[in-house]
Structure formats: structure tokens, C-alpha cells
Amino acid sequence: MAKRFQKLKDHWREQRLFFSRVIAAAVVVVLLTGVLVARLVHLQVIEYQRFSDLSQDNRLRIEPLAPTRGLIFDRNGLIIAENLPTWQLVAIPEQIGDLDAALAELEELGLVEASEHAVLADLVRSHRGFERVKLRNLNETQAARFAVRRHRFPGIDIQEGLVRYYPFGEASAHAVGYVGSISTRDLERIDRRAYAATSHIGKTGIERSYEDLLHGQVGYRQQVVNAQGRILLDPASADAQASASWELETKWPVPGDNVVLSLDMRLQLATHEALAGARGAAIAIDPANGDVLALVSTPSFDPNRLAGGLSRSDFATLNADLDMPMFNRALAGQYPPGSTVKPFFGLAALQLESSLAHEDISCPGFFTLPGHSHRYRDWRPQGHGPVDLRGAIVQSCDVYFYRLAVDLGIDRLEQTMKAFGFGAPTGLDIMGERAGVVPSREWKREYFPQPEDKVWFPGETVITGIGQGFTLVTPLQLAHATAVLAARGASYQPRLLIGTEDAVSRDVDWAEPAPLGAVEASEEHWAAIHDAMVGVTKDLRGSGRTSMLGTSYVVAGKTGTAQVFTVAQEEKYDADEVDERLRDHGLFIAFAPAEAPRIAVAVVIENGGGGSSAAAPVARKILDAYFAEGVEAAAAEAGTAAIGRRAAGISAPSFGALAAALGPAEPQGEATHVPR
């Protein structure tokens, strides 16, 4: 058998293999070390600032600080919107054992609404366990009720806060507006960073229009937190102040500017009380500059309920109210102006040298177009007999203005109304104003879809002459036009804001009036129309005489009655036989003193009946309040008392508090006829 040879181990080969592997490993180690060093250089040198900021952000949290909302004053310095200390009911989720049971007990105590149970539960659960979640504001009584039972509610507490307060409540609601919780729609129009610490925002009125001024600038402070976000050190704490190693930054918020309004709260209160129990609106304007002295819509609402937090069920009830208290009739209510347009058309007749401007006509109680049998009736069935332009305005003769409308034509009627600001928003500095309607051939062609309805008919010109038909105006437009009439053509944009005050420096920046295009007419014609409107309140047969008897000042006015529905040719209107909401609207416009006007007023009473019986008495109360001596001091006292009573939850003062300054009402006497 052949002998086998065994191969000996090759030490040199193994040694070469070992060294090659060592070299390869060293190269890998060197490369990896190089990558590590490069990465460390990138992180520690190149990206140092970025990761330093990220590290700081993980350690420090920025807590936004809410600014204090600016105050709102009336023209005399009375506060009409302020911020008051309040108690806030808060929940700390991690300390509450059974959230639903805790909310149920709070509901039994009347501290939260049962209808809000699901919403509040979701709100609490959506926050981190250690965060405080506001449930609602509490008044003093509710806070005391909770305080004596606090031991029963682990994780529920009360803390101090601020709530918006309106001392005059319903009287100022539609002009000043209110603040409410920030909604999803609000978030779409605001800078969220500016509202990081704020839960409320202006919803309507001045609060909304001047939100940017009133809100202020948000501040912040740094807090040391752990990885879960729990606060370890706060700059306000003693530990932070004692430790020099923590340089926690705080930027204090800048409070919002205070704003000064043109409103005169004594007049606002008088206007609100004069409209009590009625659906309607009244506006007073200074003809010299466009300042809105009073703006009231009734029924109204209590803005304090909304600012304090209204439950969904209560808000739904408020919105469902048939009388629509949330609806601002002064700006958005659109009504046929009725006979209040007659002075404007009378001025147009004089300026355009209408054939009727200087002649008498006979009023038999109706008017017919040539070749037509339809009778356009006068409010006075037996007619007014011979009347001229002055007499037609004084007695509110419809037949005269039927004829005048036909003589002028719809195009001139349209031009006249638009010259006085009808048919377009006046530009008042709060939202919600509507434009109204000034009918014309072009308007009808655009508005009506059917070709046969686009034709302008002569009968439509006839009824436009007495402010009926398609014509619609807002109370604000009516007041503005009356102010232009009072100022003999000088026109200013109505405004509520007249000044802003820096909350820090206390410097006040007063706004200048904004003049608009003037209405051109001769002094003779202005004087003629003013004289006719004085006759409305002074002449024996003046349609507004009864309500203005005994005034110490001279009033130039005009009554108006607007039909809500059409009465058939053979039928007779009887207010007692129709539904209350189908009765005529009553209107009245006025300015005083007639020789040097300082105030222009427009009043609209929905379904109130004739302007002389429904609207003129309201205007009388407003004018009496404006011209009464000593009322300023009484109003200031009433406002101070209101502010002093606010914490107790007492309602805002009424104008009754000023009755002593006004004195007894003048005797009204008896009407010689039933005026329009």
C-alpha cells in the first residue's frame, strides 16, 4: 500500500492572511472614525445653533400671555365696555377620577349646563393631564357655592380671570357689540399667533370692527419643562428668581388701545327707553360732523350673557326668538320710507323747476293716471282740498306727491334719493349695514328674471312718489339723509369712532370727520323745505303737531306710514282686523333746533301704525332728552352707579334714573284730525 504524505501547516501564508485582515480592519476603523468625527463636526459645529435651539425648546416652553382688552368710552368719558375680575371654573384632568360623575354633580349645583356635558367632557379629555382647562365663568354666588363644596371635587378648582362687561347692557348692545369665544370661522380670518393666549374675540359692533385696536399685542414668558411638558420652573416662581443659572425671558403683553365713541350714553339710554316694548330702531346724528349720538335697535339682548359664556341651548333660544333681538334693525332693517321721502322730492321739485312746485292742486282723496281707472288713494279719504308744496308736506298729502312723481319721472326720483345717500351703505364703521333699494328702470331689468316683469310701469312711478312700492331704506340711511337735509346739503360719513387712546402713554388721537359729496340746492329752496317741515310740527293741520306740542325748541319733522301689504282697491285697511305683524310701520324724521340744527333723528316702529302716533312720540322723548338741562350730570351719576352695581349682577340703569333732570312732560293736547 502506498504511503500517504501529510502536508505541513503553512505559517507564512497564515501570517500574510492575518496581516491583510488586520490592515482591512484598520482601514474600516479609520473610515468609520472619520465618518463619526465628520458627523460630530457637522452636529457640534456646523449645525450647533440649530440643535442648540431644539434642545432649548425641549427644555423651555413659551407660554403666551394675553393682553388686556382696551376699554370703550362714550363721548363724555363714561365707560361702556370694560374688563372685570371674575371666577373661572377649571378642571385638571389627571386629578379627576370620574369626569362624567364630576360634571354631573356640577350640573346639579347649577354650575355648568347639562346640555354642555358632552362638549365639556371632550374639551377636558383633549388636553394633557396636567393642564388646567377652563369650564366656564362663575359669578360671586356660584363661586361661593362651589367653594364650600370644593373638597367633593378633586381636580376641579376656581381661579381668577377677566371677563368683558357692558355696564349699560341691552341699551348699548347693537352699537358696541359683544365678545365671544373664538370660533372656527374666526380662526380663518385672524393671525392665530396673536390670539395664542386669548379665548374671546369681538363678534359684532365696535368690538368686531376695531378688534385690531382693542385686542393688544400678545406677550410671553419662558418656563422650564420636562419631556412630558410639565412645568419644572416658572419665571414668576421664587426658585427661578433665586437661581442665577436660569435666564428665563419674559415679554409682557401690550394692552389694547382704548376707543372713544361718538355715542352720548344719556341719549342712548333715553332712546332705548323710548323704544321699550316696540320692535324698531332709532338713530340720532350730529349734522355738523356725522357723529352718531345714539343708535338703538329693539328688542335688544344682554351682551354680558354672551361675553360670560352662553350655553348652546340658550343661544339657540335667543336666535329662535320671533322678535329677533340679535337683529340690528338700525343698520340691516329695510323698510318702505313712506311719506318721509316727501321733503326730499319737494326739494327736487324746486331745484328742477317742476310745474307743480309753485302752484296749488286740488286733492279729492285719490289720483288716477290719464287713461286709467285705478285710483291711488290718499290716506285721507275726503282729500285735503287745495294744497301747494308746503301744504302737501305739512299735511302729508299723497295726491300731490302722486302727481309730482309723475311730473318728475322715475329717473329724477332715483337721482334725488341717491343724492341723499339712499340705495347704498352709508359707510358707518360697524358691520352689517344693508344698502336698501332705490327703484329704477335699470334696477328692475336686473332684479326681475322674467322679461315681462322687467318693464317699468307708470303706476310704479306713482307709488314711488310716496315712498312705497319697491323702495326700501334702513333707519341709518334715513337718519343720514335727514342730517344732510338739516345741514343744507353738507354731508358727512356717519361714524361711531371719534378717538383712540394709547393704553400706555394715554395719548389720544382724535379722528377727523369724513365729508362726502354735498347736495347742491339754493338757499331759498333749502329754506322752503325747512319751513314746510317746521309746519309739520307747528301748523294746526301739521301731521306731527300733536307729539311736538310745548317744546322749548323748534322741530322740523316729517311723519311717514309704510304699508306692509297691499290693500285691494275695494277694501279698506283696518288695523284691528289684521295680524299685528301685518300692520303699518310708523316712521318719523326730524332735526332741531330748526334754525341751527344740532341733532337729526330717524325713528322706525315696526307694525306700530301711523308715524304721527307711533314714531313721533318716540322722537319727542329723544329730543327732550337731548335738549334737557342738567341731564349730563344725571347721566354720569347713572353710569357710575351702573359700574358700581355690576359685580352684584344688577341690570343696567334705565333712563328713568334721569327723569328728575328732565322734569314732567309737557301736555300733549288733542289732535284736530287723524294725521298720517
Secondary structure in CASP SS format (residue, H / E / C, confidence):
PFRMAT SS
TARGET T0000
AUTHOR 0000-0000-0000
METHOD secondary structure of the structure
MODEL  1
M C 1.00
A C 1.00
K C 1.00
R C 1.00
F C 1.00
Q C 1.00
K C 1.00
L C 1.00
K C 1.00
D C 1.00
H H 1.00
W H 1.00
R H 1.00
E H 1.00
Q H 1.00
R H 1.00
L H 1.00
F H 1.00
F H 1.00
S H 1.00
R H 1.00
V H 1.00
I H 1.00
A H 1.00
A H 1.00
A H 1.00
V H 1.00
V H 1.00
V H 1.00
V H 1.00
L H 1.00
L H 1.00
T H 1.00
G H 1.00
V H 1.00
L H 1.00
V H 1.00
A H 1.00
R H 1.00
L H 1.00
V H 1.00
H H 1.00
L H 1.00
Q H 1.00
V H 1.00
I H 1.00
E C 1.00
Y H 1.00
Q H 1.00
R H 1.00
F H 1.00
S H 1.00
D H 1.00
L H 1.00
S H 1.00
Q H 1.00
D H 1.00
N H 1.00
R H 1.00
L E 1.00
R E 1.00
I E 1.00
E E 1.00
P E 1.00
L E 1.00
A C 1.00
P C 1.00
T C 1.00
R C 1.00
G C 1.00
L C 1.00
I E 1.00
F E 1.00
D C 1.00
R C 1.00
N C 1.00
G C 1.00
L C 1.00
I E 1.00
I E 1.00
A E 1.00
E E 1.00
N E 1.00
L E 1.00
P E 1.00
T E 1.00
W E 1.00
Q E 1.00
L E 1.00
V E 1.00
A E 1.00
I C 1.00
P H 1.00
E H 1.00
Q H 1.00
I C 1.00
G C 1.00
D C 1.00
L H 1.00
D H 1.00
A H 1.00
A H 1.00
L H 1.00
A H 1.00
E H 1.00
L H 1.00
E H 1.00
E H 1.00
L C 1.00
G C 1.00
L C 1.00
V C 1.00
E C 1.00
A H 1.00
S H 1.00
E H 1.00
H H 1.00
A H 1.00
V H 1.00
L H 1.00
A H 1.00
D H 1.00
L H 1.00
V H 1.00
R H 1.00
S C 1.00
H C 1.00
R C 1.00
G C 1.00
F C 1.00
E C 1.00
R C 1.00
V E 1.00
K E 1.00
L E 1.00
R E 1.00
N E 1.00
L E 1.00
N C 1.00
E H 1.00
T H 1.00
Q H 1.00
A H 1.00
A H 1.00
R H 1.00
F H 1.00
A H 1.00
V C 1.00
R C 1.00
R H 1.00
H H 1.00
R H 1.00
F C 1.00
P C 1.00
G C 1.00
I E 1.00
D E 1.00
I E 1.00
Q E 1.00
E E 1.00
G E 1.00
L E 1.00
V E 1.00
R E 1.00
Y E 1.00
Y C 1.00
P C 1.00
F C 1.00
G H 1.00
E H 1.00
A H 1.00
S H 1.00
A H 1.00
H H 1.00
A H 1.00
V H 1.00
G C 1.00
Y C 1.00
V E 1.00
G E 1.00
S E 1.00
I C 1.00
S C 1.00
T H 1.00
R H 1.00
D H 1.00
L H 1.00
E C 1.00
R C 1.00
I C 1.00
D C 1.00
R H 1.00
R H 1.00
A H 1.00
Y H 1.00
A C 1.00
A C 1.00
T C 1.00
S C 1.00
H E 1.00
I E 1.00
G E 1.00
K C 1.00
T C 1.00
G H 1.00
I H 1.00
E H 1.00
R H 1.00
S H 1.00
Y C 1.00
E H 1.00
D H 1.00
L H 1.00
L H 1.00
H H 1.00
G C 1.00
Q E 1.00
V C 1.00
G E 1.00
Y E 1.00
R E 1.00
Q E 1.00
Q E 1.00
V E 1.00
V E 1.00
N C 1.00
A C 1.00
Q C 1.00
G C 1.00
R C 1.00
I E 1.00
L E 1.00
L E 1.00
D C 1.00
P C 1.00
A C 1.00
S C 1.00
A H 1.00
D H 1.00
A H 1.00
Q H 1.00
A H 1.00
S C 1.00
A C 1.00
S C 1.00
W C 1.00
E C 1.00
L C 1.00
E C 1.00
T E 1.00
K E 1.00
W C 1.00
P C 1.00
V E 1.00
P C 1.00
G C 1.00
D C 1.00
N E 1.00
V E 1.00
V E 1.00
L E 1.00
S C 1.00
L C 1.00
D C 1.00
M H 1.00
R H 1.00
L H 1.00
Q H 1.00
L H 1.00
A H 1.00
T H 1.00
H H 1.00
E H 1.00
A H 1.00
L C 1.00
A C 1.00
G C 1.00
A C 1.00
R C 1.00
G E 1.00
A E 1.00
A E 1.00
I E 1.00
A E 1.00
I E 1.00
D C 1.00
P C 1.00
A C 1.00
N C 1.00
G C 1.00
D E 1.00
V E 1.00
L E 1.00
A E 1.00
L E 1.00
V E 1.00
S E 1.00
T E 1.00
P C 1.00
S C 1.00
F C 1.00
D C 1.00
P H 1.00
N H 1.00
R H 1.00
L H 1.00
A H 1.00
G H 1.00
G C 1.00
L C 1.00
S C 1.00
R H 1.00
S H 1.00
D H 1.00
F H 1.00
A H 1.00
T H 1.00
L H 1.00
N H 1.00
A H 1.00
D C 1.00
L C 1.00
D C 1.00
M C 1.00
P C 1.00
M C 1.00
F C 1.00
N C 1.00
R H 1.00
A H 1.00
L H 1.00
A H 1.00
G C 1.00
Q C 1.00
Y E 1.00
P C 1.00
P C 1.00
G H 1.00
S H 1.00
T H 1.00
V H 1.00
K H 1.00
P H 1.00
F H 1.00
F H 1.00
G H 1.00
L H 1.00
A H 1.00
A H 1.00
L H 1.00
Q H 1.00
L C 1.00
E C 1.00
S C 1.00
S C 1.00
L C 1.00
A C 1.00
H C 1.00
E C 1.00
D C 1.00
I E 1.00
S E 1.00
C E 1.00
P C 1.00
G C 1.00
F E 1.00
F E 1.00
T C 1.00
L C 1.00
P C 1.00
G C 1.00
H C 1.00
S C 1.00
H C 1.00
R C 1.00
Y E 1.00
R E 1.00
D C 1.00
W C 1.00
R C 1.00
P C 1.00
Q C 1.00
G C 1.00
H C 1.00
G E 1.00
P E 1.00
V E 1.00
D C 1.00
L H 1.00
R H 1.00
G H 1.00
A H 1.00
I H 1.00
V H 1.00
Q H 1.00
S C 1.00
C C 1.00
D H 1.00
V H 1.00
Y H 1.00
F H 1.00
Y H 1.00
R H 1.00
L H 1.00
A H 1.00
V H 1.00
D H 1.00
L H 1.00
G C 1.00
I H 1.00
D H 1.00
R H 1.00
L H 1.00
E H 1.00
Q H 1.00
T H 1.00
M H 1.00
K H 1.00
A H 1.00
F C 1.00
G C 1.00
F C 1.00
G C 1.00
A C 1.00
P C 1.00
T C 1.00
G C 1.00
L C 1.00
D C 1.00
I C 1.00
M C 1.00
G C 1.00
E C 1.00
R C 1.00
A C 1.00
G C 1.00
V E 1.00
V C 1.00
P C 1.00
S C 1.00
R H 1.00
E H 1.00
W H 1.00
K H 1.00
R H 1.00
E H 1.00
Y H 1.00
F C 1.00
P C 1.00
Q C 1.00
P H 1.00
E H 1.00
D H 1.00
K C 1.00
V C 1.00
W C 1.00
F C 1.00
P H 1.00
G H 1.00
E H 1.00
T H 1.00
V H 1.00
I H 1.00
T H 1.00
G C 1.00
I C 1.00
G C 1.00
Q C 1.00
G C 1.00
F C 1.00
T C 1.00
L E 1.00
V E 1.00
T C 1.00
P H 1.00
L H 1.00
Q H 1.00
L H 1.00
A H 1.00
H H 1.00
A H 1.00
T H 1.00
A H 1.00
V H 1.00
L H 1.00
A H 1.00
A C 1.00
R C 1.00
G C 1.00
A C 1.00
S C 1.00
Y E 1.00
Q C 1.00
P C 1.00
R E 1.00
L C 1.00
L E 1.00
I E 1.00
G E 1.00
T E 1.00
E E 1.00
D C 1.00
A C 1.00
V C 1.00
S C 1.00
R C 1.00
D C 1.00
V E 1.00
D E 1.00
W E 1.00
A C 1.00
E C 1.00
P C 1.00
A C 1.00
P E 1.00
L C 1.00
G C 1.00
A C 1.00
V C 1.00
E C 1.00
A C 1.00
S C 1.00
E H 1.00
E H 1.00
H H 1.00
W H 1.00
A H 1.00
A H 1.00
I H 1.00
H H 1.00
D H 1.00
A H 1.00
M H 1.00
V H 1.00
G H 1.00
V H 1.00
T H 1.00
K H 1.00
D C 1.00
L C 1.00
R C 1.00
G C 1.00
S C 1.00
G C 1.00
R C 1.00
T H 1.00
S H 1.00
M H 1.00
L C 1.00
G C 1.00
T C 1.00
S C 1.00
Y C 1.00
V C 1.00
V C 1.00
A E 1.00
G E 1.00
K E 1.00
T E 1.00
G E 1.00
T E 1.00
A E 1.00
Q C 1.00
V C 1.00
F C 1.00
T C 1.00
V C 1.00
A C 1.00
Q C 1.00
E C 1.00
E C 1.00
K C 1.00
Y C 1.00
D C 1.00
A H 1.00
D H 1.00
E H 1.00
V C 1.00
D C 1.00
E H 1.00
R H 1.00
L H 1.00
R C 1.00
D C 1.00
H E 1.00
G E 1.00
L E 1.00
F E 1.00
I E 1.00
A E 1.00
F E 1.00
A E 1.00
P C 1.00
A C 1.00
E C 1.00
A C 1.00
P C 1.00
R C 1.00
I E 1.00
A E 1.00
V E 1.00
A E 1.00
V E 1.00
V E 1.00
I E 1.00
E C 1.00
N C 1.00
G C 1.00
G C 1.00
G C 1.00
G H 1.00
S H 1.00
S H 1.00
A H 1.00
A H 1.00
A H 1.00
P H 1.00
V H 1.00
A H 1.00
R H 1.00
K H 1.00
I H 1.00
L H 1.00
D H 1.00
A H 1.00
Y H 1.00
F H 1.00
A C 1.00
E C 1.00
G C 1.00
V H 1.00
E H 1.00
A H 1.00
A H 1.00
A H 1.00
A H 1.00
E H 1.00
A H 1.00
G H 1.00
T H 1.00
A H 1.00
A H 1.00
I H 1.00
G H 1.00
R H 1.00
R H 1.00
A H 1.00
A H 1.00
G C 1.00
I C 1.00
S C 1.00
A C 1.00
P C 1.00
S C 1.00
F H 1.00
G H 1.00
A H 1.00
L H 1.00
A H 1.00
A H 1.00
A H 1.00
L H 1.00
G C 1.00
P C 1.00
A C 1.00
E C 1.00
P C 1.00
Q C 1.00
G C 1.00
E C 1.00
A C 1.00
T C 1.00
H C 1.00
V C 1.00
P C 1.00
R C 1.00
END
